[in-house]
Amino acid sequence: AHAHAKWSIMQLIRQADPRNVMLVHGEAAKMEFLKQKIMQEFGINSFMPANGETVTVATPPFIPVDMSRLLFKRTLEQCYMFQPPRECAPPPTPAPSQEYWS
């Protein structure tokens, strides 16, 4: 039933391009093999937490987002003009020559 599982997981990783992978179901030896294969092929960290184990994955503090000026403007207006500030993230700090919108 799981003969194609390794190929499917590798295909999913190829398409999703994750930064980390959690392997949470399967035999330990097979998961260890898959973990090594993921590292060899993609250079991606994989974790095999035990049942009930908590895993902390470090993430970068800055995540670039590409959005239109109009969407950015509407988001700022919604967060800072019409709702209490606690519901929105702090405003980004622009580079000295950047404008948020024209």
Secondary structure, 3 states (H helix, E strand, C coil): CCCCHHHHHHHHHHHHCCCEEECCCCCHHHHHHHHHHHHHHHCCEEECCCCCCCCCCCCCCCCCCCCCHHHHHHHHHHHHHCCCHHHCCCCCCCCCCCCCCC
